[in-house]
Amino acid sequence: MKKRYEEILETVVRTFLQTHEPIGSAKLKEKLPFEIAPATIRYYFNKMVERGELEQLHKSSGRIPTESTMKLYWRKHLKDLEVICDAMEELARISEKEEFFVLLKPVRINRLEAIERIGDRYLILVFEADEYVIRYQSQLESFLQDLVGYGLDEVKQIAKDVGMMSLYHKMRAKNDEEITAINPEAIIRIAGKRRSWGKRHIRPFLEGDVIEELQKGLYFEPIIPKGFMALRTEAFIDDRPTKMLCMGAIDQDFTKIFKEV
């Protein structure tokens, strides 16, 4: 009984993701891989409504998954995954069609190799692939020497945390060049629907900082507005290792981009 119950609930969610329409007993009967009477389906529907797993918007309509059900579904099915569309062009096409907001940032090793002092005027932070020049301060030189071997993103975050804002903004400028935002109009629309969230949170999404701030995993409110979710993962896009963040409505079909491993 438990297995059948779970399969019916999963089928309701999958069908809803495909159609975005309430599912009735007749429609669900067509989708299930086993024989079951419509009256039995209605019995299960009533139990699922009682348990808060489904809801019925109108008395004569079918059922749709609740937000809590969608969260459980995605936590289960996007736990171990891989990206289906690994070409930038295809990713952009699907994101626009499904109204996803996507951030991409190439992963590259770029560690701090040395701190070079130029007289009493400048310090040069020498990374494997970049250099940054800042004004000399003796205490600052000693502090930065301790960061040799750290990655650029780590140094950038530390610079922000300790108030070295001129260095942070220089690194941010380089960071902005590397980040690709796909379909930013989607998150602007989200912020328009969830104004209180937008005022507090939209900036790090539009500027790309959030791709560094969030660890791999699924995110819901309060970081993401109610009714939406974000997935932070890593993938190979155009054959390049890439940090990736995908955000959209919780009832959008994320399996258009991701699949279970």
C-alpha positions as CSV (number, residue, x, y, z in Angstrom):
1,M,0.0,0.0,0.0
2,K,2.8,2.4,0.9
3,K,4.6,1.8,-2.4
4,R,1.5,2.3,-4.4
5,Y,0.7,5.4,-2.5
6,E,4.1,6.9,-3.2
7,E,3.9,5.9,-6.8
8,I,0.6,7.7,-7.2
9,L,1.9,10.8,-5.6
10,E,5.1,10.8,-7.8
11,T,2.9,10.3,-10.9
12,V,0.8,13.3,-9.9
13,V,3.9,15.5,-9.6
14,R,5.4,14.3,-12.9
15,T,2.1,14.8,-14.7
16,F,1.7,18.3,-13.2
17,L,5.2,19.3,-14.2
18,Q,4.3,18.3,-17.8
19,T,0.9,19.9,-18.0
20,H,0.6,22.5,-15.2
21,E,-3.0,21.6,-15.0
22,P,-5.0,19.9,-12.1
23,I,-5.0,16.1,-12.4
24,G,-8.2,14.2,-12.1
25,S,-8.7,10.5,-11.5
26,A,-9.3,9.6,-15.2
27,K,-6.1,11.4,-16.3
28,L,-4.0,9.8,-13.6
29,K,-5.4,6.3,-14.4
30,E,-3.9,6.7,-17.9
31,K,-0.5,7.6,-16.5
32,L,-0.2,4.8,-13.9
33,P,1.7,1.6,-14.8
34,F,-0.8,-0.6,-12.9
35,E,-4.6,-1.1,-13.0
36,I,-6.6,0.8,-10.4
37,A,-10.2,1.9,-10.2
38,P,-11.1,5.6,-10.4
39,A,-12.9,5.3,-7.1
40,T,-9.6,4.0,-5.5
41,I,-7.7,6.9,-7.0
42,R,-10.2,9.3,-5.5
43,Y,-9.7,7.6,-2.1
44,Y,-6.0,8.2,-2.3
45,F,-6.5,11.8,-3.5
46,N,-8.6,12.5,-0.4
47,K,-5.9,11.0,1.9
48,M,-3.3,13.1,0.1
49,V,-5.3,16.3,0.5
50,E,-5.8,15.5,4.2
51,R,-2.1,15.1,4.7
52,G,-1.3,18.4,2.9
53,E,0.4,16.7,-0.1
54,L,-2.2,17.7,-2.7
55,E,-4.6,20.5,-2.9
56,Q,-7.9,21.1,-4.8
57,L,-8.2,24.6,-6.1
58,H,-11.9,24.2,-6.9
59,K,-14.5,21.7,-5.9
60,S,-15.0,20.4,-9.4
61,S,-11.3,20.4,-10.4
62,G,-8.5,17.8,-10.0
63,R,-5.6,18.0,-7.6
64,I,-2.2,19.7,-7.8
65,P,0.9,19.1,-5.6
66,T,1.4,21.5,-2.7
67,E,4.6,23.4,-2.3
68,S,5.8,21.1,0.5
69,T,5.3,18.1,-1.9
70,M,7.3,19.8,-4.6
71,K,10.1,20.5,-2.2
72,L,10.3,16.8,-1.2
73,Y,10.1,15.8,-4.8
74,W,13.0,17.9,-5.9
75,R,15.1,17.0,-2.8
76,K,14.7,13.4,-3.8
77,H,15.3,13.7,-7.5
78,L,17.9,16.4,-7.7
79,K,20.1,15.0,-5.0
80,D,22.5,13.3,-7.4
81,L,22.3,14.7,-10.9
82,E,24.1,15.7,-14.0
83,V,23.4,18.4,-16.6
84,I,21.6,17.3,-19.7
85,C,22.2,20.3,-21.9
86,D,25.9,21.0,-21.7
87,A,26.1,23.5,-24.6
88,M,25.7,27.2,-23.9
89,E,23.3,27.8,-26.8
90,E,21.0,24.9,-25.9
91,L,21.1,25.9,-22.2
92,A,20.0,29.5,-23.1
93,R,17.2,28.2,-25.3
94,I,15.7,26.0,-22.6
95,S,16.2,28.6,-19.9
96,E,14.2,31.2,-21.8
97,K,11.5,28.7,-22.7
98,E,11.1,27.4,-19.1
99,E,11.7,30.8,-17.5
100,F,14.9,29.8,-15.6
101,F,17.5,32.3,-14.5
102,V,21.0,30.8,-14.9
103,L,24.5,31.9,-13.7
104,L,27.6,30.3,-15.0
105,K,31.2,30.9,-13.9
106,P,34.2,28.9,-15.3
107,V,36.2,27.0,-12.7
108,R,39.9,27.6,-13.0
109,I,42.9,27.3,-10.6
110,N,44.2,30.8,-9.9
111,R,46.1,30.8,-6.7
112,L,48.0,33.7,-5.1
113,E,51.7,32.9,-5.7
114,A,53.5,35.9,-4.3
115,I,53.3,39.4,-2.8
116,E,55.7,41.8,-4.5
117,R,56.6,45.2,-2.9
118,I,57.4,48.2,-5.2
119,G,59.3,50.6,-2.9
120,D,57.0,52.2,-0.3
121,R,54.2,52.8,-2.8
122,Y,52.6,49.6,-4.1
123,L,52.0,46.0,-3.4
124,I,51.4,43.6,-6.3
125,L,49.4,40.5,-5.7
126,V,50.7,37.9,-8.2
127,F,48.2,35.2,-9.0
128,E,48.8,32.4,-11.5
129,A,46.7,34.1,-14.1
130,D,46.2,37.7,-12.8
131,E,47.9,40.6,-11.0
132,Y,46.4,43.2,-8.7
133,V,48.1,46.4,-7.6
134,I,47.2,48.1,-4.3
135,R,48.8,50.9,-2.2
136,Y,51.5,49.8,0.2
137,Q,50.9,49.4,3.9
138,S,53.3,47.5,6.1
139,Q,50.5,45.7,8.1
140,L,48.7,44.9,4.9
141,E,51.8,43.3,3.4
142,S,52.2,41.0,6.4
143,F,48.5,40.1,6.3
144,L,48.6,39.3,2.6
145,Q,51.7,37.2,2.9
146,D,49.6,34.8,5.0
147,L,47.2,34.3,2.1
148,V,49.8,33.0,-0.4
149,G,48.5,29.7,-1.7
150,Y,44.8,30.8,-1.5
151,G,42.6,30.9,-4.5
152,L,41.4,34.1,-6.1
153,D,37.8,33.7,-4.9
154,E,39.0,33.0,-1.4
155,V,41.2,36.1,-1.3
156,K,38.4,38.1,-2.7
157,Q,36.0,37.0,0.0
158,I,38.6,37.6,2.7
159,A,39.2,41.1,1.3
160,K,35.5,41.9,1.6
161,D,35.2,40.4,5.1
162,V,38.1,42.5,6.5
163,G,37.2,45.7,4.8
164,M,39.8,45.8,2.0
165,M,37.2,47.2,-0.3
166,S,39.5,48.6,-3.0
167,L,41.1,45.2,-3.5
168,Y,37.7,43.5,-3.3
169,H,36.2,45.8,-6.1
170,K,39.2,45.2,-8.3
171,M,38.7,41.5,-8.0
172,R,35.0,41.9,-8.4
173,A,35.5,43.6,-11.8
174,K,37.5,40.6,-13.0
175,N,34.8,38.3,-11.5
176,D,32.1,40.1,-13.5
177,E,33.9,39.5,-16.7
178,E,33.9,35.8,-16.1
179,I,30.3,35.3,-15.1
180,T,27.6,34.7,-17.7
181,A,24.0,35.4,-16.8
182,I,21.3,33.7,-18.9
183,N,17.8,35.1,-19.0
184,P,18.2,37.8,-16.3
185,E,14.7,39.0,-17.2
186,A,13.4,35.9,-15.4
187,I,14.8,37.0,-12.0
188,I,13.7,40.5,-12.6
189,R,10.1,39.2,-13.1
190,I,10.5,37.1,-9.9
191,A,11.6,40.2,-7.9
192,G,8.6,42.0,-9.3
193,K,6.3,39.3,-8.0
194,R,8.1,39.0,-4.6
195,R,8.9,42.7,-3.9
196,S,10.1,42.3,-0.3
197,W,12.5,39.5,-1.4
198,G,13.6,41.5,-4.4
199,K,14.6,44.6,-2.4
200,R,16.8,42.5,-0.1
201,H,18.2,39.8,-2.3
202,I,18.2,40.5,-6.0
203,R,21.5,42.4,-6.2
204,P,23.9,39.4,-5.5
205,F,21.9,37.4,-8.1
206,L,22.1,40.0,-10.8
207,E,25.8,40.8,-10.0
208,G,26.7,37.1,-9.8
209,D,28.1,37.1,-6.2
210,V,25.6,34.4,-5.2
211,I,27.3,31.8,-7.3
212,E,30.3,32.1,-4.9
213,E,28.2,32.5,-1.7
214,L,26.1,29.4,-2.1
215,Q,27.5,25.9,-1.7
216,K,26.4,23.0,-3.9
217,G,22.8,22.0,-3.2
218,L,19.1,23.0,-3.3
219,Y,17.8,26.3,-1.9
220,F,14.4,27.5,-0.9
221,E,13.1,30.4,1.1
222,P,14.3,32.7,2.7
223,I,17.3,32.8,0.4
224,I,15.0,32.1,-2.6
225,P,11.4,33.6,-2.6
226,K,8.5,31.4,-1.6
227,G,7.3,29.4,-4.6
228,F,10.7,29.3,-6.2
229,M,13.9,27.3,-5.8
230,A,17.5,27.4,-6.9
231,L,20.0,24.6,-7.6
232,R,23.7,25.3,-7.2
233,T,25.9,22.7,-8.9
234,E,28.9,22.2,-11.1
235,A,28.9,21.0,-14.7
236,F,30.9,21.0,-17.9
237,I,29.4,23.7,-20.2
238,D,31.0,23.8,-23.7
239,D,33.6,21.3,-22.3
240,R,34.7,23.7,-19.6
241,P,34.3,23.0,-15.8
242,T,31.8,25.5,-14.6
243,K,30.0,26.6,-11.5
244,M,26.3,26.8,-12.2
245,L,23.2,28.2,-10.5
246,C,19.7,27.6,-11.9
247,M,16.7,29.3,-10.4
248,G,13.0,29.1,-11.3
249,A,9.5,28.4,-10.0
250,I,9.3,25.3,-7.9
251,D,6.6,23.9,-10.3
252,Q,8.8,24.3,-13.4
253,D,10.4,21.2,-14.9
254,F,14.0,21.3,-13.9
255,T,14.5,17.9,-15.5
256,K,14.6,19.8,-18.8
257,I,18.2,20.8,-17.7
258,F,19.1,18.1,-15.1
259,K,18.6,14.4,-14.7
260,E,19.3,11.9,-12.0
261,V,22.6,10.0,-12.2
